[in-house]
Amino acid sequence: MCRNIKPLFNFEPPATVNEMHDASLQFVRKISGFAQPSHANEAAFHEAVEDIEKVLRKLLKSLETNAPPKDREVEAEKRREKSKLRFARA
């Protein structure tokens, strides 16, 4: 489930609102154990996602680094190659 949470800091272009929302949603899903909350828990679930998203935006704005920003496409290609090696058929 948490494989969908990817690093969002120090990328060019910066993380989008959708990426931050998706990461927050995956985090709340993992912690709560719900892929989809029941009607009784729906409000609390969505409120938690919003709260995590706010904290995530604050965190990303406050972090500093001297490292040059990473290129999204280059990093995605590295992940694809690593996956090919990991799941190659014997």
PyMOL commands that set and color helices and strands:
alter all, ss='L'
color gray80, all
select helices_A, chain A and resi 2-4+17-32+39-62+72-86
alter helices_A, ss='H'
color red, helices_A
select strands_A, chain A and resi 11-12+70-71
alter strands_A, ss='S'
color yellow, strands_A
deselect
rebuild
show_as cartoon
